[in-house]
């Protein structure tokens, strides 16, 4: 083993700085192999920057089944081609997307591909199912962190993916929390929001207006806010789930 290997690791450790390596792609000069007789050098990915990127992937909460997938793994046909083309440009798009359609048409998969592209480009990502998000907010009422901290994370993230919007139980409290979150995302001019739902924007408004506790949540206002921050993108076709 090279005598200066420990020193190189220490140098690598110091270079793991977001200001220096915003995309986790910093490269460091190391020998091609551990053979002391080899004097040829090459640039290789910084091991600590890679570890930092892996931690970001785990904390983003992207479903494990989609990790490592690329657009090459996504089945494209004439029914979803427009949605895929939009997804491929999501990083540069001025607004997010509201992917809607029947179950199994690939909405979550497409959102996960966008989320991974954001992470690879050094952006912060939160990927969460709406029912789980509401559960997390309720958990703060029992002393598990504070709602303000959670909402601050949602406000600041470069990308927030709200999966299964419309699957939550429609109540006055849920509608109020979702309004609050969408307003925060609207107020973040550099952040983008991706939403997946089985419901069209009109159907979502009706869902929110028919709260189980009898409250009218002004679903039309929420749908209007969604249209301001997201482009509605319909995914058609039969189920693609295995």
C-alpha positions in Angstrom: 0.0 0.0 0.0 1.3 3.5 -0.8 2.8 5.3 2.2 1.0 8.5 1.5 -2.5 6.8 1.2 -3.6 8.1 4.6 -2.5 11.6 3.6 -4.5 11.4 0.4 -7.6 10.3 2.2 -7.2 13.3 4.5 -6.9 15.6 1.6 -10.0 14.0 0.1 -11.8 14.5 3.4 -11.0 18.2 3.3 -12.2 18.6 -0.3 -15.7 17.4 0.6 -17.1 20.9 0.7 -20.3 22.0 -1.1 -18.7 25.3 -2.0 -16.0 23.4 -3.8 -17.8 20.3 -5.0 -21.5 21.4 -5.5 -22.3 18.4 -7.7 -20.3 15.8 -5.8 -18.1 15.4 -8.9 -14.8 16.7 -7.5 -11.9 14.7 -8.7 -8.6 14.0 -7.0 -5.2 12.9 -8.3 -4.5 9.3 -7.2 -2.4 6.5 -8.7 -4.3 4.1 -10.9 -3.4 1.2 -8.6 -1.9 0.4 -5.3 1.3 -0.9 -6.9 4.2 1.2 -5.6 6.0 0.6 -9.0 3.2 2.3 -10.9 3.9 6.0 -11.4 1.1 6.8 -13.8 -1.7 9.0 -12.4 -5.3 9.6 -13.2 -8.2 11.6 -11.9 -10.9 9.6 -10.0 -14.1 10.6 -8.2 -13.5 11.9 -4.7 -14.6 9.1 -2.3 -15.9 11.5 0.3 -17.9 13.5 -2.2 -19.4 10.3 -3.5 -20.3 9.3 0.1 -21.9 12.7 0.6 -24.0 12.2 -2.5 -25.0 8.8 -1.4 -26.2 10.2 1.9 -28.2 12.8 0.0 -29.9 10.1 -2.0 -30.8 8.2 1.2 -32.2 11.3 3.0 -34.2 12.3 0.0 -36.5 9.3 0.6 -36.8 8.3 -3.1 -38.3 4.9 -3.1 -35.6 2.2 -3.2 -37.1 0.4 -6.2 -36.3 3.4 -8.4 -32.8 4.2 -7.1 -30.2 3.9 -9.9 -32.8 3.8 -12.6 -32.4 6.1 -15.6 -34.6 7.2 -18.5 -33.3 4.3 -20.4 -35.2 2.0 -18.0 -38.5 3.8 -18.6 -40.8 2.3 -21.2 -41.8 5.0 -23.7 -44.7 4.9 -26.1 -46.9 7.4 -27.9 -49.2 7.6 -24.8 -46.6 8.9 -22.4 -44.0 10.3 -24.8 -44.9 14.0 -24.1 -44.7 13.4 -20.4 -41.2 11.8 -20.7 -40.0 14.6 -22.9 -41.1 17.2 -20.3 -39.5 15.2 -17.5 -36.1 15.2 -19.3 -36.1 19.0 -19.3 -37.5 19.4 -15.8 -34.1 20.6 -14.4 -34.2 23.6 -16.7 -38.0 24.1 -16.8 -39.3 27.3 -15.1 -42.1 25.3 -13.3 -42.7 21.9 -11.9 -45.2 19.2 -13.1 -48.5 17.7 -12.0 -48.4 14.2 -13.3 -51.8 12.6 -13.2 -53.4 9.5 -14.7 -54.6 6.0 -13.9 -52.8 3.8 -11.4 -49.6 2.1 -12.7 -49.0 4.5 -15.6 -45.5 5.4 -14.4 -46.1 8.7 -12.6 -44.0 7.9 -9.5 -41.2 6.4 -11.6 -41.0 9.5 -13.7 -40.9 11.7 -10.6 -38.1 9.6 -9.2 -36.1 10.0 -12.3 -36.4 13.7 -12.1 -35.5 13.7 -8.4 -32.3 11.7 -9.1 -31.3 14.1 -11.8 -31.7 17.0 -9.4 -29.5 15.2 -6.8 -26.8 14.4 -9.4 -26.7 18.1 -10.1 -26.1 19.0 -6.4 -29.7 20.1 -5.7 -31.6 19.3 -2.5 -34.6 16.9 -2.8 -37.5 15.8 -0.6 -39.6 12.9 -2.0 -42.5 11.9 0.1 -46.0 10.5 -0.2 -48.6 13.0 0.9 -50.3 10.7 3.4 -46.8 10.1 5.0 -46.1 13.8 5.0 -49.3 14.5 6.9 -48.4 11.7 9.4 -44.9 13.3 9.9 -46.6 16.6 10.6 -48.9 15.0 13.2 -45.9 13.3 14.8 -44.4 16.7 15.6 -47.4 17.3 17.8 -46.0 14.6 20.1 -42.6 16.2 20.5 -40.9 14.5 17.5 -39.3 17.6 16.2 -41.3 20.7 15.4 -43.7 21.4 12.5 -41.8 24.6 11.8 -38.6 22.7 11.2 -40.3 20.3 8.8 -42.0 23.0 6.9 -38.8 24.9 6.7 -37.2 21.9 5.0 -40.1 21.8 2.5 -39.8 25.5 1.9 -36.1 25.5 1.2 -35.6 22.3 -0.9 -34.7 22.8 -4.5 -37.2 20.1 -5.4 -40.1 18.7 -3.5 -42.0 15.6 -4.9 -45.4 15.1 -3.4 -46.4 11.6 -4.4 -50.0 10.3 -4.3 -51.6 13.7 -3.8 -55.3 13.0 -3.3 -54.8 9.7 -1.5 -54.9 11.4 1.9 -58.1 11.4 3.9 -59.8 14.7 3.1 -60.3 16.7 6.3 -60.3 20.4 7.2 -56.9 20.0 8.9 -55.3 18.1 5.9 -56.6 20.7 3.5 -55.2 23.5 5.6 -51.8 21.9 5.9 -51.6 21.2 2.1 -52.6 24.8 1.4 -49.8 25.9 3.6 -47.2 23.7 1.9 -48.2 24.7 -1.6 -48.1 28.4 -0.6 -44.6 27.9 0.7 -43.5 26.2 -2.5 -45.0 29.1 -4.5 -43.0 31.6 -2.4 -39.7 29.8 -3.2 -38.9 31.2 -6.7 -35.9 28.9 -7.2 -37.7 25.7 -6.0 -39.7 23.3 -8.1 -42.5 21.0 -7.1 -43.4 17.7 -8.8 -46.8 16.2 -7.9 -48.2 12.8 -8.8 -51.9 12.0 -8.5 -54.6 9.6 -9.8 -56.8 12.7 -10.0 -57.0 15.4 -12.5 -56.8 19.0 -11.1 -60.6 19.2 -11.4 -61.1 15.9 -9.6 -58.6 16.9 -6.9 -60.6 20.1 -6.3 -63.8 18.0 -5.9 -62.0 15.6 -3.5 -60.8 18.4 -1.3 -64.2 20.1 -1.3 -65.8 16.9 0.0 -64.0 16.6 3.3 -65.1 13.8 5.5 -65.7 16.2 8.4 -68.0 18.3 6.3 -65.6 21.2 5.8 -65.3 22.9 2.4 -61.6 23.3 1.8 -61.9 25.6 -1.2 -60.4 22.9 -3.4 -60.6 25.2 -6.4 -58.1 27.6 -4.7 -55.7 24.7 -4.1 -56.1 23.5 -7.7 -55.4 27.1 -9.0 -52.2 27.2 -6.8 -51.1 23.9 -8.3 -51.5 25.2 -11.8 -49.4 28.2 -10.9 -46.4 26.1 -9.8 -46.9 23.0 -11.9 -47.7 22.1 -15.5 -50.5 19.5 -15.7 -49.1 16.4 -17.6 -51.5 13.5 -18.3 -50.0 10.0 -18.4 -52.1 7.6 -20.4 -51.8 3.9 -21.0 -52.2 0.5 -19.3 -50.4 -0.4 -16.0 -46.6 -0.7 -16.2 -46.2 -2.3 -12.8 -44.8 -5.8 -12.6 
